[in-house]
Amino acid sequence: MTQAADSPNRTDAASGLRFLTELIGWTATPWALHRVDWALAITALVLLIGLPAVIGTPGDRPFDPPVAIPGAAMLLLVLLEVAAAAVAPWFAWPTGAAVVTTALAATSVVLEQPRWRWLLRH
């Protein structure tokens, strides 16, 4: 893979908070879905972790992804991750934890706006 330039306006705070939001989605979504069907929970986990590991917008990470997609498609995947982190805790965890995680996801949305604008241009 070739070295790619990082997307502009990605501060450490935004990147760190985005990763924490992703971790919440990766944890809470299968936790909530296992009550419906364990296969659905595993599928969601593969989708939320595996898909972003394979696809991406060139220039958004330090190295080009194995499968390049347009920025708008990557933004849809990011929105899926944020939605999972904001909604799944309400079905999996106590109310207090769900409130905190939803607030965290909302803060991530605000801090990620420069990156999202960059993704829409690429």
Secondary structure, 3 states (H helix, E strand, C coil): CCECCCCCCCCHHHHHHHHHHHHHHHHHHHHHHCCCCHHHHHHHHHHHHHHHHHEECCCCCCECCCEECCHHHHHHHHHHHHHHHHHHHHHHCCHHHHHHHHHHHHHHHHHCHHHHHHHHHC
